[in-house]
Amino acid sequence: MPPSLLLRSVASLVLAVGVAAPVVAQVAPSPRPHQAQVGRCMASAELNPNEALRLADELLALPDLDDRAEIIVRSCRALALRAAGRGDDAIAAVDQLLALADAPGIPEPLRMDAHLNAGSVLMSTTQQARALALLESVLADSRRRGEAQTTIHALSGIGLARASQLDDAAGALPYFEQAVAMVVQLPHGPPMREATIRYNLAYNLLKLDDYARADAEFQRIETLLAPVAGPGEAGLLARVRSHRGEVLRRQGDLAQARHQFDQALDAQKTVGDIHGQTVTLMGLARLALDENAPERAQGEAEQALALAERGRFVVETRDALELLVAVHAARGDSAGAAGYSARIQTMERERDRVAALDKLARMQAEVEQDLGPGGANAQDVRTAQVMRNGSIALAVLTLLVGGAVLLRMRRRQRQLRVSSSTDALTGLINRGEADSRIKAMLQAHPGDADRRCVLLMIDIDAFKAINDRHGHAVGDEALRHVAGVLREASDRNDLVARWGGEEFLVARADSSREAAFALAEHLRASVERRPLGLPGGATLGISVSIGVAPAPFFPGSEHRDGWQGDLRLADRALYVAKHAGRNAWAGIWGLAEGRGVDLYSVRQNPESALAQGWVVIGGNRPMSWAPVRDEPAPGAARRPSAVPGDGRSSKHGGDPR
């Protein structure tokens, strides 16, 4: 998905702030020493970190601070360090927090709150696998305990994991909506409690480009917090102001957007909200690009990158790097754009390496568990102990142990190979396996001017509406149904994968442009002709939108970014198909005349590339390939403007919602 002010930014804020007040309420139901200071610390942790750190240091220096209060204060300190941009110190503070919270005798609710806050801190660092493990334990505990406030935080945690880690804002939305529905039913509490849960929802709505609903939620937050003058409330209001500035920018009201951004940035500097400043500066940089001022945009984007790197905000660092690619492209500095693009690729490789090491560690732990005292060896030893003849027993034991261990390890290896490469819901290969196979496909079929590998990004239309109207069980059946249709409609040697959420990927080696576009129409029509059967004999019509691009996009091009640039062009085509009214396909095909042209330029303005003779575009109906202000995510809900066609392009787009 493309970088934007709110696409993935400040993801950890919503969990941390959302639980700040309830943490204090849960662990301090009756007056305790220093309770007021502890409460102020937690309320300020994310949004006024300077004040929170001052309070935390004062409290930790007190000789009569009990373990219960110290755990809350150390949670406050870790959150504040992360918000202040001191990423390494925040990770160290998490280690101190967990060492205390996991000690014997600590009440389970308090331990759970500590894990929740620790996971929130780690979520925006390089230790995301550790963060998710902590949050998973909290979610399991919340289900077991069945407490309303815990369930609300669990729903927020699930939503955040889906939105930020899985990049699945549509899938996250129902969880945030449920959390809001529950929080308004709780007995009267501090306004910050409801405001921060609503913030989760509003933030996610902006990811989905649902500006009207998002802005309505932000207005509710401002109404809730207007009578309150605390530092935490001021910090959250500053972020809301920044987000509303982004809405205004997207709607074209640049003057009001700048006013909102400037006021938000001043407030965030006052309270020391480094995370908020990072996001607001990126908004200002995009605004400068809208105003055709790339020099100013570069300065603001570089400030944002420096703050993101200082705070070890992984998502925001990538967003800032992507923004700087766009800035340098706007300035005509292809070398500068390539340099920042290379840094993004380095980040991606490091992320993949960390994920692989984490998966390897889990596999090793599972195998060791099989071989441990509770596994095969213990059972075989008990069998051997009943044998009278020692030499026979030893021989039999050796055979049994060796055979059992070998069989278990082989079975485990087979299970791990299948589970690590297959999507459990649909039975298709998953994203990681698809990536490996497509890389091999490209090496085996480098292509030429006429025939190349082809990528088809496929998205189920209105999938959220299916879930909302029929429930998630039917939504899962719809995913399985579409997966089956795509598999049947594709050739035996085609690659068919679930890419994530409601998206699928089909790849074919050695295809012409005409064959690729015909395949897109065939897959679209196959899904349209096969409705999903529902209980009681009813049927549900399903359609898909498809984006098509070759790999390599231009014949003879090198895959410096491992085919991801080609995939982004398929994403761009998918965006066009969505805006053409759904149930559509759109394709863009690079010609030899465009060899050496930067793919980012093609993606930003396909019509210009078409006019230059670098590409051919196609689709099953008239479509707009007009430039957009921000490079869109597949299926993002923006209405394109009408542009004149030239026989190969199209005239009109539509709202995909």
C-alpha angles and dihedrals in degrees: 000000000000124000116262136153092269109019096102106342128123090008093150094051094071095057096041097046092039092061099037098094096036091052090060092043093051098047100037109041092152131039112286133174113285091002094140093052092045090052093050090050093055093043090055100038101101102025104035102027096165091060092043093052091049091052093044093053091048092050096046089054092059115105095213099053107128125215093259093056093040092057091054092046092049088050088052092049094050092049092047093049090053092048090048090057096251096130100166092048090049092055090049089049090053090054090053091047095051093045089059097039094050094051118115116273098029110134114251096238090053092047090050092052090050091051090048093054093042090053090049092054094047094045093081095044133073089270095079095134089057090047093053092049090055093047092048090056090051092050092050090051093048091055091050095048097042095206117159098227092043090050091052091053090045091054090050091049093052091047093050093048091051094044099044106024099034095030087227107137093162091054091047095052098080091054093053091046091052091049091054091046090054099043093055088056094056120101115272110293140158113316090235091068095061093035095058094046089050088049089062090056096043092048091052093047089057089054087058091048090241092146098169096056093039093052091047090055092047089052090052090052091052090049091050094049101036094092092048121081103186123132093245092053091048091053094050091047089053091055091047089052090052092050092049087052088058090052089053091048092052089049091053099251094129098165094055090042091057091049091053093045093048094050092046093050093050091052093046091052090051094055095037096244099163093171092053092046090054092056095042092050089054089052090052091049092053089047089054090052089052088053092050092247103128093161091061090042090055093055093049093045091050090052089051092050092050091052093045092051092045091054093040089235098167099190094044091047090057092044091052092048091051089049091052090052088057092045094053091044089054089052092050091245102139093170092055092047090049091051094055091042089056090053090053090052090051090053091050092051091050091049090051091048092052091047091050092050091049091051090048091052091052092048091050091050091052093050092046089051089055090052096042131098092282095048138064098317095057093050092048093048091053089052092050093050092067093056114100100203110073097202093047089045091053092050093046091045091052091051093045095046094044094045096043094046092046092049092046093048093047091047091047091049091051091048092048093048091051097041094045093051103035133073106235096214102048104021091232121127112273132238096270093050091045090053091054094047095047091052088053090046091054092050091051095043110033089168133209139231093296107031130037141146112285130214123205117191109200126193127185108237119241092355092159089057090054090054093045095047102037106020134251093284090063089043089057090048089051090054092050091046095052091044089055094048092049092049092050094044094049126079120262093254096045118110113236117184141165103240098189139295107358094338127108133185128214119188128186128187125227101009132157121227091251092051092047093052090045090052090053091053091046093053093045093050093044092058092044092053094050112067119191115252115233130198113281095033097287121134134215119214113221129190135183137207119219136200120198131198135152127242116250088031094209116037113259095014120143119241096233092159096040096258094302092119090057090049091052089057089053086051089052090053090048089054089054092049091051091052091050089070102277127266085078143112129218128187137192121192126190119227129209089253089068097054108135095023114130110254091217090063091051091048093050096048115016091167091060090049089050092051090051091054093244098120145024119218131196145170144167094258140011110300140175119240092179118148117265128213094239123025101255135230117240108280094008109162106241124131111232121215121248115259131181117264128219104207095278099050125055139237114228142035132195141211108269096205 
